[in-house]
């Protein structure tokens, strides 16, 4: 039972990532994509941890949609190293506003 649940979760996760692309460089190779929590205060769990611990698809999807932006591994590393350009920083800010705050105004 546990193995079947894990397989279903991984199948969903890989299919979900196939539909995504990096917010900054538009990389769309799913194995290169990562989920960045744009506001650590709202982070309930790390996506990788949730996958490895068999969290429900519903809870993982909710976490991604409410608290994450998609970045490729290179852009994600550059963000954490504070190496993004002002243009890239602004693109992230605009995306966050449009997708997470726009309806609040």
N, CA, C and O atoms as CSV, one atom per row, in Angstrom:
chain,resi,resn,atom,element,x,y,z
A,1,UNK,N,N,0.824,-1.200,0.000
A,1,UNK,CA,C,0.000,0.000,0.000
A,1,UNK,C,C,0.871,1.268,0.000
A,1,UNK,O,O,0.648,2.188,-0.787
A,2,UNK,N,N,1.848,1.295,0.881
A,2,UNK,CA,C,2.745,2.450,0.994
A,2,UNK,C,C,3.512,2.681,-0.311
A,2,UNK,O,O,3.683,3.818,-0.750
A,3,UNK,N,N,3.965,1.594,-0.916
A,3,UNK,CA,C,4.711,1.690,-2.168
A,3,UNK,C,C,3.833,2.244,-3.291
A,3,UNK,O,O,4.285,3.071,-4.084
A,4,UNK,N,N,2.592,1.795,-3.359
A,4,UNK,CA,C,1.662,2.277,-4.379
A,4,UNK,C,C,1.393,3.767,-4.203
A,4,UNK,O,O,1.332,4.519,-5.176
A,5,UNK,N,N,1.235,4.178,-2.960
A,5,UNK,CA,C,1.005,5.608,-2.673
A,5,UNK,C,C,2.210,6.442,-3.121
A,5,UNK,O,O,2.050,7.511,-3.711
A,6,UNK,N,N,3.407,5.946,-2.836
A,6,UNK,CA,C,4.630,6.644,-3.225
A,6,UNK,C,C,4.733,6.745,-4.742
A,6,UNK,O,O,5.095,7.796,-5.271
A,7,UNK,N,N,4.419,5.671,-5.438
A,7,UNK,CA,C,4.467,5.679,-6.902
A,7,UNK,C,C,3.467,6.658,-7.486
A,7,UNK,O,O,3.773,7.364,-8.447
A,8,UNK,N,N,2.287,6.705,-6.920
A,8,UNK,CA,C,1.263,7.648,-7.388
A,8,UNK,C,C,1.726,9.088,-7.147
A,8,UNK,O,O,1.558,9.953,-8.006
A,9,UNK,N,N,2.303,9.332,-5.986
A,9,UNK,CA,C,2.803,10.669,-5.653
A,9,UNK,C,C,3.914,11.089,-6.608
A,9,UNK,O,O,3.897,12.208,-7.121
A,10,UNK,N,N,4.868,10.214,-6.849
A,10,UNK,CA,C,5.974,10.542,-7.754
A,10,UNK,C,C,5.487,10.764,-9.182
A,10,UNK,O,O,5.960,11.668,-9.870
A,11,UNK,N,N,4.550,9.948,-9.620
A,11,UNK,CA,C,3.987,10.122,-10.969
A,11,UNK,C,C,3.332,11.490,-11.086
A,11,UNK,O,O,3.535,12.196,-12.073
A,12,UNK,N,N,2.546,11.863,-10.082
A,12,UNK,CA,C,1.905,13.181,-10.084
A,12,UNK,C,C,2.956,14.298,-10.074
A,12,UNK,O,O,2.859,15.256,-10.842
A,13,UNK,N,N,3.953,14.168,-9.205
A,13,UNK,CA,C,4.974,15.198,-9.047
A,13,UNK,C,C,5.755,15.419,-10.348
A,13,UNK,O,O,5.980,16.559,-10.752
A,14,UNK,N,N,6.160,14.349,-10.986
A,14,UNK,CA,C,6.907,14.479,-12.246
A,14,UNK,C,C,6.036,15.090,-13.336
A,14,UNK,O,O,6.516,15.908,-14.120
A,15,UNK,N,N,4.787,14.712,-13.395
A,15,UNK,CA,C,3.861,15.291,-14.377
A,15,UNK,C,C,3.638,16.777,-14.096
A,15,UNK,O,O,3.564,17.589,-15.017
A,16,UNK,N,N,3.533,17.117,-12.818
A,16,UNK,CA,C,3.352,18.524,-12.427
A,16,UNK,C,C,4.559,19.354,-12.867
A,16,UNK,O,O,4.407,20.436,-13.435
A,17,UNK,N,N,5.744,18.841,-12.601
A,17,UNK,CA,C,6.965,19.567,-12.976
A,17,UNK,C,C,7.117,19.702,-14.491
A,17,UNK,O,O,7.689,20.681,-14.971
A,18,UNK,N,N,6.615,18.735,-15.239
A,18,UNK,CA,C,6.689,18.783,-16.702
A,18,UNK,C,C,5.961,20.003,-17.271
A,18,UNK,O,O,6.274,20.457,-18.371
A,19,UNK,N,N,5.001,20.527,-16.529
A,19,UNK,CA,C,4.204,21.665,-16.991
A,19,UNK,C,C,4.776,23.004,-16.536
A,19,UNK,O,O,4.201,24.051,-16.831
A,20,UNK,N,N,5.890,22.984,-15.829
A,20,UNK,CA,C,6.454,24.200,-15.247
A,20,UNK,C,C,7.662,24.693,-16.038
A,20,UNK,O,O,8.198,23.981,-16.887
A,21,UNK,N,N,8.083,25.930,-15.742
A,21,UNK,CA,C,9.324,26.464,-16.293
A,21,UNK,C,C,9.889,27.486,-15.315
A,21,UNK,O,O,9.166,28.022,-14.474
A,22,UNK,N,N,11.161,27.745,-15.431
A,22,UNK,CA,C,11.823,28.707,-14.561
A,22,UNK,C,C,11.249,30.097,-14.803
A,22,UNK,O,O,11.108,30.536,-15.944
A,23,UNK,N,N,10.929,30.764,-13.737
A,23,UNK,CA,C,10.387,32.118,-13.810
A,23,UNK,C,C,11.370,33.089,-14.460
A,23,UNK,O,O,10.948,34.034,-15.126
A,24,UNK,N,N,12.660,32.872,-14.280
A,24,UNK,CA,C,13.656,33.826,-14.760
A,24,UNK,C,C,14.212,33.518,-16.139
A,24,UNK,O,O,14.289,34.413,-16.982
A,25,UNK,N,N,14.600,32.284,-16.387
A,25,UNK,CA,C,15.263,31.979,-17.664
A,25,UNK,C,C,14.421,31.098,-18.587
A,25,UNK,O,O,14.827,30.813,-19.714
A,26,UNK,N,N,13.268,30.672,-18.119
A,26,UNK,CA,C,12.321,29.843,-18.880
A,26,UNK,C,C,12.808,28.422,-19.135
A,26,UNK,O,O,12.257,27.732,-19.992
A,27,UNK,N,N,13.828,27.971,-18.410
A,27,UNK,CA,C,14.250,26.569,-18.493
A,27,UNK,C,C,13.034,25.703,-18.189
A,27,UNK,O,O,12.325,25.942,-17.212
A,28,UNK,N,N,12.794,24.696,-19.027
A,28,UNK,CA,C,11.626,23.848,-18.797
A,28,UNK,C,C,11.958,22.366,-18.664
A,28,UNK,O,O,11.056,21.528,-18.657
A,29,UNK,N,N,13.234,22.037,-18.559
A,29,UNK,CA,C,13.617,20.646,-18.310
A,29,UNK,C,C,13.273,20.335,-16.864
A,29,UNK,O,O,13.865,20.894,-15.941
A,30,UNK,N,N,12.318,19.446,-16.675
A,30,UNK,CA,C,11.752,19.229,-15.341
A,30,UNK,C,C,12.781,18.810,-14.292
A,30,UNK,O,O,12.642,19.165,-13.121
A,31,UNK,N,N,13.802,18.069,-14.690
A,31,UNK,CA,C,14.797,17.647,-13.696
A,31,UNK,C,C,15.638,18.815,-13.190
A,31,UNK,O,O,16.320,18.687,-12.173
A,32,UNK,N,N,15.598,19.946,-13.883
A,32,UNK,CA,C,16.360,21.136,-13.482
A,32,UNK,C,C,15.538,22.094,-12.619
A,32,UNK,O,O,16.075,23.077,-12.107
A,33,UNK,N,N,14.261,21.822,-12.454
A,33,UNK,CA,C,13.383,22.773,-11.775
A,33,UNK,C,C,13.252,22.487,-10.287
A,33,UNK,O,O,13.218,21.338,-9.846
A,34,UNK,N,N,13.179,23.582,-9.529
A,34,UNK,CA,C,13.053,23.514,-8.080
A,34,UNK,C,C,11.977,24.487,-7.628
A,34,UNK,O,O,11.615,25.419,-8.346
A,35,UNK,N,N,11.478,24.252,-6.433
A,35,UNK,CA,C,10.452,25.123,-5.869
A,35,UNK,C,C,11.082,25.962,-4.769
A,35,UNK,O,O,11.615,25.432,-3.793
A,36,UNK,N,N,11.012,27.277,-4.939
A,36,UNK,CA,C,11.582,28.215,-3.965
A,36,UNK,C,C,10.457,28.847,-3.153
A,36,UNK,O,O,9.521,29.421,-3.711
A,37,UNK,N,N,10.557,28.737,-1.849
A,37,UNK,CA,C,9.594,29.412,-0.968
A,37,UNK,C,C,9.941,30.897,-0.947
A,37,UNK,O,O,10.978,31.290,-0.414
A,38,UNK,N,N,9.090,31.701,-1.515
A,38,UNK,CA,C,9.381,33.128,-1.640
A,38,UNK,C,C,9.249,33.853,-0.307
A,38,UNK,O,O,9.819,34.931,-0.143
A,39,UNK,N,N,8.518,33.296,0.643
A,39,UNK,CA,C,8.405,33.882,1.971
A,39,UNK,C,C,8.590,32.777,3.008
A,39,UNK,O,O,7.656,32.023,3.281
A,40,UNK,N,N,9.790,32.676,3.587
A,40,UNK,CA,C,10.069,31.581,4.518
A,40,UNK,C,C,9.127,31.521,5.723
A,40,UNK,O,O,8.957,30.456,6.318
A,41,UNK,N,N,8.525,32.631,6.084
A,41,UNK,CA,C,7.607,32.654,7.221
A,41,UNK,C,C,6.390,31.773,6.945
A,41,UNK,O,O,5.855,31.140,7.856
A,42,UNK,N,N,5.956,31.735,5.688
A,42,UNK,CA,C,4.777,30.949,5.312
A,42,UNK,C,C,5.096,29.486,4.994
A,42,UNK,O,O,4.184,28.689,4.776
A,43,UNK,N,N,6.362,29.135,4.968
A,43,UNK,CA,C,6.775,27.778,4.593
A,43,UNK,C,C,6.312,26.761,5.624
A,43,UNK,O,O,6.689,26.829,6.794
A,44,UNK,N,N,5.488,25.814,5.176
A,44,UNK,CA,C,5.017,24.758,6.065
A,44,UNK,C,C,5.969,23.564,6.063
A,44,UNK,O,O,6.172,22.906,7.084
A,45,UNK,N,N,6.546,23.303,4.891
A,45,UNK,CA,C,7.483,22.188,4.744
A,45,UNK,C,C,8.230,22.335,3.429
A,45,UNK,O,O,7.782,23.030,2.517
A,46,UNK,N,N,9.366,21.677,3.346
A,46,UNK,CA,C,10.133,21.637,2.101
A,46,UNK,C,C,9.469,20.636,1.155
A,46,UNK,O,O,9.022,19.571,1.581
A,47,UNK,N,N,9.409,20.978,-0.104
A,47,UNK,CA,C,8.737,20.120,-1.082
A,47,UNK,C,C,9.438,18.757,-1.173
A,47,UNK,O,O,8.773,17.721,-1.201
A,48,UNK,N,N,10.758,18.754,-1.220
A,48,UNK,CA,C,11.493,17.494,-1.291
A,48,UNK,C,C,11.221,16.597,-0.097
A,48,UNK,O,O,11.077,15.383,-0.243
A,49,UNK,N,N,11.151,17.189,1.072
A,49,UNK,CA,C,10.840,16.426,2.286
A,49,UNK,C,C,9.438,15.840,2.198
A,49,UNK,O,O,9.213,14.688,2.569
A,50,UNK,N,N,8.504,16.635,1.707
A,50,UNK,CA,C,7.120,16.173,1.579
A,50,UNK,C,C,7.016,14.989,0.623
A,50,UNK,O,O,6.260,14.048,0.862
A,51,UNK,N,N,7.782,15.047,-0.458
A,51,UNK,CA,C,7.772,13.936,-1.420
A,51,UNK,C,C,8.359,12.689,-0.759
A,51,UNK,O,O,7.782,11.605,-0.845
A,52,UNK,N,N,9.504,12.846,-0.102
A,52,UNK,CA,C,10.158,11.670,0.493
A,52,UNK,C,C,9.358,11.073,1.647
A,52,UNK,O,O,9.476,9.881,1.932
A,53,UNK,N,N,8.547,11.891,2.312
A,53,UNK,CA,C,7.755,11.400,3.442
A,53,UNK,C,C,6.308,11.079,3.067
A,53,UNK,O,O,5.465,10.857,3.936
A,54,UNK,N,N,6.033,11.059,1.763
A,54,UNK,CA,C,4.704,10.667,1.260
A,54,UNK,C,C,3.564,11.564,1.732
A,54,UNK,O,O,2.486,11.062,2.053
A,55,UNK,N,N,3.774,12.862,1.780
A,55,UNK,CA,C,2.666,13.766,2.089
A,55,UNK,C,C,1.615,13.624,0.994
A,55,UNK,O,O,1.903,13.088,-0.076
A,56,UNK,N,N,0.431,14.088,1.248
A,56,UNK,CA,C,-0.640,13.985,0.251
A,56,UNK,C,C,-0.383,14.943,-0.909
A,56,UNK,O,O,0.235,15.996,-0.753
A,57,UNK,N,N,-0.876,14.541,-2.069
A,57,UNK,CA,C,-0.774,15.400,-3.252
A,57,UNK,C,C,-1.450,16.740,-2.967
A,57,UNK,O,O,-0.936,17.796,-3.335
A,58,UNK,N,N,-2.583,16.685,-2.323
A,58,UNK,CA,C,-3.330,17.912,-2.003
A,58,UNK,C,C,-2.486,18.885,-1.175
A,58,UNK,O,O,-2.456,20.079,-1.470
A,59,UNK,N,N,-1.806,18.388,-0.147
A,59,UNK,CA,C,-1.019,19.274,0.706
A,59,UNK,C,C,0.220,19.811,-0.019
A,59,UNK,O,O,0.599,20.967,0.171
A,60,UNK,N,N,0.841,18.983,-0.839
A,60,UNK,CA,C,2.019,19.436,-1.595
A,60,UNK,C,C,1.618,20.477,-2.630
A,60,UNK,O,O,2.271,21.510,-2.774
A,61,UNK,N,N,0.543,20.195,-3.345
A,61,UNK,CA,C,0.062,21.144,-4.358
A,61,UNK,C,C,-0.303,22.481,-3.716
A,61,UNK,O,O,0.000,23.544,-4.258
A,62,UNK,N,N,-0.945,22.417,-2.578
A,62,UNK,CA,C,-1.315,23.644,-1.855
A,62,UNK,C,C,-0.064,24.436,-1.469
A,62,UNK,O,O,-0.017,25.655,-1.638
A,63,UNK,N,N,0.934,23.745,-0.959
A,63,UNK,CA,C,2.174,24.417,-0.556
A,63,UNK,C,C,2.840,25.090,-1.754
A,63,UNK,O,O,3.280,26.236,-1.661
A,64,UNK,N,N,2.914,24.384,-2.869
A,64,UNK,CA,C,3.526,24.945,-4.076
A,64,UNK,C,C,2.743,26.164,-4.552
A,64,UNK,O,O,3.322,27.220,-4.808
A,65,UNK,N,N,1.439,26.017,-4.667
A,65,UNK,CA,C,0.620,27.090,-5.239
A,65,UNK,C,C,0.514,28.307,-4.335
A,65,UNK,O,O,0.352,29.422,-4.831
A,66,UNK,N,N,0.602,28.125,-3.027
A,66,UNK,CA,C,0.466,29.255,-2.103
A,66,UNK,C,C,1.790,29.886,-1.696
A,66,UNK,O,O,1.821,31.053,-1.303
A,67,UNK,N,N,2.875,29.139,-1.784
A,67,UNK,CA,C,4.109,29.628,-1.186
A,67,UNK,C,C,5.369,29.521,-2.033
A,67,UNK,O,O,6.448,29.900,-1.578
A,68,UNK,N,N,5.253,29.013,-3.254
A,68,UNK,CA,C,6.470,28.766,-4.032
A,68,UNK,C,C,6.453,29.433,-5.402
A,68,UNK,O,O,5.407,29.686,-6.000
A,69,UNK,N,N,7.677,29.701,-5.864
A,69,UNK,CA,C,7.889,30.072,-7.256
A,69,UNK,C,C,8.801,29.000,-7.837
A,69,UNK,O,O,9.562,28.362,-7.110
A,70,UNK,N,N,8.722,28.806,-9.147
A,70,UNK,CA,C,9.530,27.785,-9.809
A,70,UNK,C,C,10.773,28.450,-10.392
A,70,UNK,O,O,10.691,29.432,-11.129
A,71,UNK,N,N,11.923,27.885,-10.039
A,71,UNK,CA,C,13.198,28.346,-10.577
A,71,UNK,C,C,14.006,27.125,-11.001
A,71,UNK,O,O,13.864,26.044,-10.430
A,72,UNK,N,N,14.856,27.312,-12.011
A,72,UNK,CA,C,15.778,26.228,-12.342
A,72,UNK,C,C,16.865,26.213,-11.268
A,72,UNK,O,O,17.004,27.168,-10.504
A,73,UNK,N,N,17.618,25.145,-11.215
A,73,UNK,CA,C,18.624,25.023,-10.154
A,73,UNK,C,C,19.663,26.141,-10.234
A,73,UNK,O,O,20.124,26.619,-9.198
A,74,UNK,N,N,20.040,26.566,-11.436
A,74,UNK,CA,C,21.018,27.659,-11.551
A,74,UNK,C,C,20.463,28.979,-11.017
A,74,UNK,O,O,21.117,29.649,-10.218
A,75,UNK,N,N,19.284,29.346,-11.445
A,75,UNK,CA,C,18.679,30.598,-10.975
A,75,UNK,C,C,18.411,30.534,-9.474
A,75,UNK,O,O,18.565,31.534,-8.772
A,76,UNK,N,N,18.014,29.369,-8.982
A,76,UNK,CA,C,17.757,29.202,-7.553
A,76,UNK,C,C,19.047,29.419,-6.753
A,76,UNK,O,O,19.042,30.095,-5.724
A,77,UNK,N,N,20.127,28.850,-7.229
A,77,UNK,CA,C,21.419,29.038,-6.554
A,77,UNK,C,C,21.861,30.494,-6.618
A,77,UNK,O,O,22.379,31.026,-5.637
A,78,UNK,N,N,21.662,31.143,-7.763
A,78,UNK,CA,C,22.024,32.557,-7.911
A,78,UNK,C,C,21.196,33.427,-6.965
A,78,UNK,O,O,21.717,34.383,-6.390
A,79,UNK,N,N,19.917,33.104,-6.799
A,79,UNK,CA,C,19.067,33.853,-5.877
A,79,UNK,C,C,19.629,33.765,-4.454
A,79,UNK,O,O,19.772,34.785,-3.779
A,80,UNK,N,N,19.944,32.556,-4.002
A,80,UNK,CA,C,20.443,32.385,-2.637
A,80,UNK,C,C,21.844,32.950,-2.442
A,80,UNK,O,O,22.241,33.258,-1.318
A,81,UNK,N,N,22.597,33.087,-3.536
A,81,UNK,CA,C,23.941,33.683,-3.464
A,81,UNK,C,C,23.893,35.197,-3.662
A,81,UNK,O,O,24.933,35.854,-3.704
A,82,UNK,N,N,22.671,35.752,-3.784
A,82,UNK,CA,C,22.475,37.193,-3.994
A,82,UNK,C,C,23.173,37.669,-5.269
A,82,UNK,O,O,23.818,38.717,-5.284
A,83,UNK,N,N,23.031,36.874,-6.347
A,83,UNK,CA,C,23.678,37.182,-7.623
A,83,UNK,C,C,22.679,37.524,-8.739
A,83,UNK,O,O,23.057,37.585,-9.909
A,84,UNK,N,N,21.422,37.746,-8.383
A,84,UNK,CA,C,20.434,38.104,-9.400
A,84,UNK,C,C,20.596,39.561,-9.795
A,84,UNK,O,O,21.011,40.393,-8.989
A,85,UNK,N,N,20.267,39.859,-11.038
A,85,UNK,CA,C,20.282,41.247,-11.499
A,85,UNK,C,C,19.048,41.963,-10.957
A,85,UNK,O,O,18.105,41.321,-10.495
A,86,UNK,N,N,19.059,43.260,-11.014
A,86,UNK,CA,C,17.881,44.030,-10.589
A,86,UNK,C,C,16.663,43.659,-11.432
A,86,UNK,O,O,15.547,43.576,-10.919
A,87,UNK,N,N,16.880,43.441,-12.704
A,87,UNK,CA,C,15.782,43.047,-13.597
A,87,UNK,C,C,15.175,41.716,-13.139
A,87,UNK,O,O,13.954,41.562,-13.118
A,88,UNK,N,N,16.021,40.768,-12.777
A,88,UNK,CA,C,15.529,39.470,-12.314
A,88,UNK,C,C,14.803,39.599,-10.976
A,88,UNK,O,O,13.757,38.984,-10.769
A,89,UNK,N,N,15.359,40.396,-10.076
A,89,UNK,CA,C,14.697,40.623,-8.783
A,89,UNK,C,C,13.320,41.233,-8.995
A,89,UNK,O,O,12.347,40.830,-8.358
A,90,UNK,N,N,13.246,42.207,-9.894
A,90,UNK,CA,C,11.959,42.854,-10.174
A,90,UNK,C,C,10.962,41.890,-10.814
A,90,UNK,O,O,9.763,41.964,-10.544
A,91,UNK,N,N,11.451,40.997,-11.651
A,91,UNK,CA,C,10.565,40.010,-12.271
A,91,UNK,C,C,9.949,39.112,-11.195
A,91,UNK,O,O,8.761,38.794,-11.257
A,92,UNK,N,N,10.740,38.710,-10.229
A,92,UNK,CA,C,10.221,37.892,-9.124
A,92,UNK,C,C,9.215,38.686,-8.304
A,92,UNK,O,O,8.150,38.170,-7.966
A,93,UNK,N,N,9.537,39.935,-7.981
A,93,UNK,CA,C,8.619,40.776,-7.201
A,93,UNK,C,C,7.297,40.958,-7.928
A,93,UNK,O,O,6.233,40.859,-7.316
A,94,UNK,N,N,7.355,41.222,-9.225
A,94,UNK,CA,C,6.129,41.404,-10.010
A,94,UNK,C,C,5.298,40.121,-10.042
A,94,UNK,O,O,4.075,40.162,-9.917
A,95,UNK,N,N,5.964,39.001,-10.208
A,95,UNK,CA,C,5.262,37.719,-10.224
A,95,UNK,C,C,4.576,37.473,-8.882
A,95,UNK,O,O,3.408,37.087,-8.837
A,96,UNK,N,N,5.295,37.695,-7.808
A,96,UNK,CA,C,4.732,37.489,-6.469
A,96,UNK,C,C,3.523,38.391,-6.258
A,96,UNK,O,O,2.498,37.947,-5.741
A,97,UNK,N,N,3.637,39.646,-6.654
A,97,UNK,CA,C,2.506,40.559,-6.512
A,97,UNK,C,C,1.305,40.067,-7.323
A,97,UNK,O,O,0.187,39.993,-6.813
A,98,UNK,N,N,1.551,39.733,-8.589
A,98,UNK,CA,C,0.465,39.308,-9.478
A,98,UNK,C,C,-0.211,38.015,-9.007
A,98,UNK,O,O,-1.428,37.872,-9.129
A,99,UNK,N,N,0.558,37.092,-8.481
A,99,UNK,CA,C,0.007,35.772,-8.151
A,99,UNK,C,C,-0.397,35.585,-6.693
A,99,UNK,O,O,-1.158,34.674,-6.368
A,100,UNK,N,N,0.109,36.437,-5.825
A,100,UNK,CA,C,-0.162,36.206,-4.412
A,100,UNK,C,C,-0.851,37.383,-3.705
A,100,UNK,O,O,-1.490,37.193,-2.670
A,101,UNK,N,N,-0.723,38.594,-4.258
A,101,UNK,CA,C,-1.269,39.756,-3.543
A,101,UNK,C,C,-2.291,40.566,-4.325
A,101,UNK,O,O,-3.054,41.324,-3.726
A,102,UNK,N,N,-2.327,40.433,-5.616
A,102,UNK,CA,C,-3.183,41.274,-6.455
A,102,UNK,C,C,-4.639,41.295,-6.000
A,102,UNK,O,O,-5.265,42.356,-5.995
A,103,UNK,N,N,-5.181,40.161,-5.624
A,103,UNK,CA,C,-6.587,40.073,-5.225
A,103,UNK,C,C,-6.876,40.726,-3.868
A,103,UNK,O,O,-8.034,40.943,-3.511
A,104,UNK,N,N,-5.832,41.030,-3.130
A,104,UNK,CA,C,-6.016,41.638,-1.811
A,104,UNK,C,C,-6.281,43.141,-1.888
A,104,UNK,O,O,-6.738,43.752,-0.922
A,105,UNK,N,N,-5.992,43.717,-3.031
A,105,UNK,CA,C,-6.151,45.169,-3.185
A,105,UNK,C,C,-7.561,45.513,-3.602
A,105,UNK,O,O,-7.883,46.688,-3.780
